[in-house]
Amino acid sequence: MEPSIAIAAPAARVADFVELTKPRITFMVVVSAAAGFYLAAPGSLDLYRSIRLINVVLATGLVAAGASCLNQVIERDTDRAMERTRERPLPAGRLDPAAALVFGLALAVLGSISLWLTANPLTAVLGILTLLLYVGIYTPLKRVSSLCTIIGAVPGALPPVMGWTAATGSLSVEAWALFGILFFWQMPHFLAIAWLYRDDYRRGGQPMLPVVDPAGGSTSRQIVLYGLALLPTSLLPAVVGLAGPAYFAGALVLGLAFLGVGLYTAWTRTTASARLLLRVSVVYLPALLGLMALDKVSL
């Protein structure tokens, strides 16, 4: 049963609609899309490419924000059962689900059209695919199987590919290298979150891996295996000529450090080590992308 909708001041309602877009996640999406565009663009960014980049970033952000809104509309009952999410605008009853649905659809449609017009059809199709995978498959699968994490990592890894196709109009091995980095990075990141909030996920009826694996054996193995897969994948930009030797060396150091924390987490299986892994993961990705941008090799 839906909670009664509280009457809020206009400023508070605006803040609630902004919260629906999950600003931190949306910010990471647009940063990775911007990185993909910059890495694909030959040479430095001139005025035309800079304007194109801004348009693509804004459009990608709209699609990501719309996906987050629609995700929360679908999961409002689950969110109400979890301590971490029960104060979100929909489960707390501060916004009408119908209004949130319209808002999310409007953002997603506007972002998709903008990608088509300001980038190209391929980028728009990738944006729509990202939306459908996140909202149509990942979100409902969270109530069914721990495999949802793997499925959810696919739309999470597409934004830098969208940035790449927006700049070039085509897919290439370099774009797939960026996809692989984001995909493998997300798994230890998500598993650390799931470990920290496993009791909450259990209350919400979401069988994340740490919920169905209370001893942590399978979770630990996956953290290590994905960390091992990430290490050589993170070196691919230098191998395929997208980045130079400085990036290769830096990526190797960052990857070994990330893997080391993953091994430590797998060995100790504590809340403290999972929190450490989460913190390291949110430092690792921007550091890696920044290093790649600094040592970019013009294509």
Residue pairs with C-beta under 8 A, 6 or more apart in sequence:
2 93
2 97
3 80
3 91
3 92
3 93
4 93
5 93
5 94
5 95
5 96
6 93
6 94
8 16
8 94
12 94
13 94
13 95
16 89
16 94
16 95
17 89
17 95
17 100
17 103
19 88
19 89
20 65
20 68
20 69
20 72
20 88
20 89
20 90
20 95
20 100
20 103
20 104
21 64
21 65
21 66
21 68
21 69
21 107
22 65
22 68
22 72
25 64
25 68
26 61
26 64
26 65
26 68
28 285
29 60
29 61
29 64
29 159
30 57
30 58
30 60
30 61
30 64
30 159
31 286
31 289
32 159
32 160
32 163
32 182
32 285
32 289
33 56
33 57
33 60
33 159
33 160
33 162
33 163
33 166
34 53
34 56
34 57
34 163
35 160
35 163
35 178
35 289
35 292
35 293
36 159
36 160
36 161
36 162
36 163
36 164
36 166
36 167
36 175
36 178
37 52
37 53
37 56
37 57
37 163
37 164
37 166
37 167
38 45
38 53
38 163
38 167
38 293
38 296
39 163
39 164
39 174
39 178
39 237
39 242
39 292
39 293
39 296
40 163
40 164
40 166
40 167
40 168
40 174
40 175
40 299
41 49
41 53
41 167
42 298
42 299
43 298
45 53
49 167
52 118
52 119
52 166
52 167
53 167
55 114
55 118
55 119
56 115
56 118
56 119
56 123
56 162
56 163
56 166
58 114
59 111
59 112
59 114
59 115
59 118
59 119
59 127
60 111
60 115
60 127
60 159
60 162
60 163
61 111
62 107
62 108
62 110
62 111
62 114
63 107
63 108
63 111
63 112
63 115
63 127
63 128
63 130
63 131
64 111
64 130
64 159
65 104
65 107
65 111
66 104
66 105
66 106
66 107
66 108
66 109
66 110
66 111
66 131
67 104
67 108
67 130
67 131
67 134
67 135
67 155
68 104
69 100
69 101
69 103
69 104
69 107
70 101
70 104
70 105
70 108
70 131
70 135
70 139
71 134
71 135
71 139
72 79
72 88
72 89
72 90
72 100
73 90
73 97
73 100
73 101
73 104
74 135
74 139
74 140
75 85
75 139
75 142
76 88
76 90
76 91
76 97
77 91
78 85
78 142
78 143
78 204
78 205
78 206
79 85
79 86
79 88
79 90
79 91
79 204
80 86
80 91
81 203
81 204
81 205
82 197
82 200
82 201
82 203
82 204
83 200
83 203
84 197
84 200
85 91
85 200
85 204
86 92
89 95
89 100
90 97
90 100
108 131
111 127
112 124
112 127
112 128
112 131
113 124
115 123
115 124
115 127
115 162
115 166
116 123
116 124
119 162
119 165
119 166
120 165
120 166
120 169
122 165
122 169
122 170
122 171
123 162
123 165
123 166
126 158
126 161
126 162
126 165
127 162
129 155
129 158
130 155
130 158
130 159
130 162
131 155
133 151
133 154
133 155
134 152
134 155
134 156
137 151
138 148
138 151
138 152
138 155
141 147
141 148
141 151
142 148
142 152
142 206
142 208
143 205
143 206
143 207
144 207
145 207
146 207
146 208
146 209
146 211
146 212
146 213
148 208
149 187
149 190
149 191
149 194
149 208
149 209
150 187
152 186
152 190
153 182
153 183
153 186
153 187
153 190
154 183
156 182
156 183
156 186
157 179
157 180
157 181
157 182
157 183
157 186
158 179
159 182
160 175
160 178
160 179
160 181
160 182
161 171
161 175
161 176
161 178
161 179
164 171
164 172
164 174
164 175
164 178
165 171
165 175
173 240
174 237
174 240
174 241
174 242
174 299
177 233
177 236
177 237
177 240
177 242
178 237
180 233
180 236
181 230
181 233
181 234
181 236
181 237
181 288
182 285
184 226
184 227
184 229
184 230
184 233
185 230
185 281
185 284
185 285
187 222
187 223
187 226
188 223
188 226
188 227
188 230
188 258
188 262
188 277
188 281
189 277
189 278
189 281
189 282
191 209
191 210
191 219
191 222
191 223
191 226
192 223
192 265
192 274
192 275
192 277
192 278
192 281
193 278
194 201
194 208
194 209
194 210
194 211
194 219
195 210
195 216
195 219
195 271
195 274
196 271
196 274
196 275
196 278
198 208
198 210
198 211
198 214
201 207
201 208
201 210
201 211
202 211
209 218
209 219
209 222
210 216
210 219
213 219
216 269
220 265
220 266
220 267
220 269
221 266
223 262
223 265
223 266
223 277
224 259
224 262
224 263
224 266
226 262
227 258
227 259
227 262
227 263
228 259
230 255
230 258
230 259
231 252
231 255
231 256
231 258
231 259
234 251
234 254
234 255
234 288
235 248
235 251
235 252
235 255
237 243
237 247
237 251
237 292
238 244
238 245
238 247
238 248
238 251
241 297
241 299
242 292
242 296
242 297
242 299
243 291
243 292
243 295
243 296
243 297
244 295
244 296
244 297
245 295
246 291
246 294
246 295
247 291
247 292
247 294
247 295
250 288
250 291
250 295
251 288
251 291
251 292
254 284
254 287
254 288
254 291
257 280
257 284
258 280
258 281
258 284
261 273
261 276
261 277
261 280
262 277
264 273
264 276
264 277
265 273
265 274
265 276
265 277
